[in-house]
Amino acid sequence: MRLHLTLFGAFLEGIAGTTSRASAQARQDSLQFAGVAYLANAQEVDAKFTVSRKIERLAGQQGRPLGGVLLAAFRRASIPVRTGLARSNGLAVALAFDDEYRTVEALQGVGYKVVTTLSGQILTIDFGEAMATVVSALPVITEYVDVQEQRPGPRYDDAVAEAMLPLIVGDAETNLLFAAATVFASLPAPGPTLCRVRLDVGSLDSTTVWLSASRFGADSARIRQALHNTLIRTWVTAARQPMLPSASSQAQGQMQARFANGEIYRLRVPDPDYILEVSDIRARRAEAGGNAARRVDAVGLQFDASVVEPMSHTTVTRGTFRRVVMDTIPTLRQETDTWTGVVNSAKALTAAIAAAARRDDRRWFEANDVAHTSYPTLPAWLRKCAP
């Protein structure tokens, strides 16, 4: 399955012209701004991204188009972007929404807790190698939590879009786009000196699937995708390492891009130099304390983290890591959204591994790597691939 990126806002005109052999640094000096996109077939965008599309329309009606806010966010974060349409090769940047879903949880005597989740990726696209290559992606995720007396009806999306709009295009210091641009600005610009790395999420044990059922039922593929989005965003932020794009339908390594001017480009997702594999994921949950108003649960997570060369299947480094976090649950809840504990444990563990690798913290690895096999090879690999 190929993906269609239907882009809105500023567009690229003739950017994929004659190949230039300009230096990598020259390409990194300025990014062509390419607006906002949706990772879906063009005819499926409205159905798959109901809330996102409503937010886009509301933002335009209020004079704060998403593309304009994103452009301003890049500039406030001191990211060099250009909007001219002159023919040129180099890097382009776009925000592409890739998923949208909602969960509903019953609350005893109160009503329903409703969580709406929007996710996307800031894609960096290289038009300087004779074809369009997506060289990095920074995941962007936001949630809106609401309590309703009744289950959401058909008009609920309108209310959610109005409520989420300020989260995305509100005050420049707190809105989603500015926060994403700030992280993007801290990353090394993609270029030939950086490794191309892809994150893969592997097996989950049955308890992890059960603890995630409040959001995803028994759909292990959806659980892995949600964990993938969380893990890659956390790793990129903490390790300051650009990663290749993530989407289950990119298995063919190819996407189709439809830009706002109607032109279509074939985007290539390159093969990785390394694969960062997170597998054998095991989550556990147990009551740890509390009182009449609330209960405190301990949520533990363990997984294997490996770096593998895909061509030779050589394992560069491998470790088994675990972490426990606390999850506080009000007793009014009839059901517990145990997915929150799983994802918070995953974020905490991933951030800790990345931060320890960056600072070459031998003591942390000795205390937290159950297998005692990842030090010093993981810090050495990260210094090589994310200087």
Secondary structure, 3 states (H helix, E strand, C coil): CCCEEECECCCCCCCCCCCCCCCHHHHHCCEEEEEEEEECCHHHHHHHCHHHHHHHHHHHHCCCCHHHHHHHHHHHCCCCEECCCCCCCCEEEEEEEEEEEEEEEEECCCEEEEEEEEEEEEEEEECCCCCEEEEEEEEEEEEEEEEECCCCCCCHHHHHHHHHHHHHHCCCCCCHHHHHHHHHHHCCCCCCCCCCEEEEECCECHHHHHHCHHHHCCCHHHHHHHHHHHHHHHHHHHHCCCCCCCCHHHCCCEEEEECCCCCEEEEECCCCCEEEEEEEEEEEEEEEEECCCEEEEEEEEEEEEEEEECCCCEEEEEEEEEEEEEEEEECCECCCCHHHHHHHHHHHHHHHHHHHHHCCCHHHHHHHECCCCCCCHHHHHHHHHCC
